[in-house]
Amino acid sequence: MTHDAIIADAIIADNLSYSYNDHLAVDGISFKVAEGEIMGFLGPNGAGKSTTIKMLTGQIRPRGGRVTVLGTDVSAHPKRVQAEIGICFEFTNLYEQMSAIENLKLFAALFGVRDFDPVALLDRVGLPGRGKDKVASYSKGMKQRLMVARALVNRPKILFLDEPTEGLDPVSAEAIRDVIREERARGATIFLTTHDMHEADKLSNRVAFINQGHIVALDTPHNLKQQYGQRRLRAEVSQADGRLEEREIALDTPETAHAVEQLFAQEKVVTVHSEEASLEDIFIQITGRGLVG
């Protein structure tokens, strides 16, 4: 049996802590990410997401605890781990006066990757025909797509994506989500930090909520909704003057059937649909705070 075949968990974080001076950014968190899984790591800005990624990828050493990635202790062998992973941070660090193709070729040379097609890679992330243009001429969305392409140069076993669609237009964001799905289908593990709960819900096998340096929940989106969420019936009703008003009824309660009956008996119902709790609703319920800010 090969070494790769016996690794069930691509990432193991054991009691990780990190502080900046007196500020404890990450406070004793533990979790595992299985091979081929997309893990959404969710929380507001300043919750500890980026610090956690930097520890997982060997960019900073934990002040406490241990990280194992692909069976290797990251602190002991950061270069070995970094050769097997791809990293895309929210803030771009590209060579602006070089072309996109030159950026990718330089990165490939650093990794010792020879057999890759930069043009095909740019096509994959939605940048066809722009490979020879200087990166300085790119929009924010184009630079972000190039960052994702660069993270794929070495065909990584794990892809670490830190807010990969933050501030992007819908077309750029969807192009990056498509790449994430393709990489998962290839067998890569994806570790995705975001405060976009809708995106995390669509992409992730499991999600971890991090708040003030602590993991406060970790499960599949479905299980979290079952455990914490309240399904609702949302209706639009027409008033005598033609105005539309909203009505909301909690589902799965002893009073639901009577409330629905009364709604249709007493109101002129125009539209009605059921709605489950969002991950955003659940995060607020658990932490008492929203995801932005």
Salt bridges, closest charged atoms under 4 A:
ASP4 OD2 - LYS157 NZ 3.22
ASP27 OD2 - HIS214 NE2 3.01
GLU37 OE2 - ARG206 NE 2.52
ASP73 OD2 - ARG66 NE 2.90
GLU84 OE1 - LYS157 NZ 3.63
GLU96 OE2 - LYS143 NZ 3.18
ASP115 OD1 - ARG155 NH2 3.25
ASP133 OD2 - ARG130 NE 2.38
GLU163 OE2 - LYS49 NZ 3.60
GLU163 OE2 - HIS195 ND1 3.27
GLU166 OE1 - HIS195 NE2 3.49
GLU174 OE1 - ARG177 NH1 2.78
GLU174 OE2 - ARG181 NH1 3.22
GLU174 OE1 - LYS202 NZ 3.94
ASP178 OD1 - ARG181 NH1 2.97
GLU182 OE1 - ARG124 NH2 2.98
GLU183 OE2 - ARG124 NH2 3.05
GLU183 OE1 - ARG186 NH2 2.57
GLU199 OE2 - ARG177 NE 2.84
ASP201 OD2 - LYS225 NZ 2.57
ASP241 OD2 - ARG243 NE 2.79
GLU245 OE2 - ARG243 NH1 3.22
GLU245 OE1 - ARG247 NH2 3.07
GLU246 OE1 - ARG234 NH1 3.16
GLU248 OE1 - ARG234 NH1 2.95
ASP252 OD1 - ARG231 NH2 2.87
GLU267 OE2 - ARG247 NE 2.74
GLU275 OE1 - ARG232 NH2 3.12
GLU275 OE1 - ARG234 NH2 2.80
GLU275 OE2 - HIS273 NE2 3.75
GLU276 OE2 - LYS225 NZ 2.89
ASP281 OD2 - ARG232 NH2 3.46
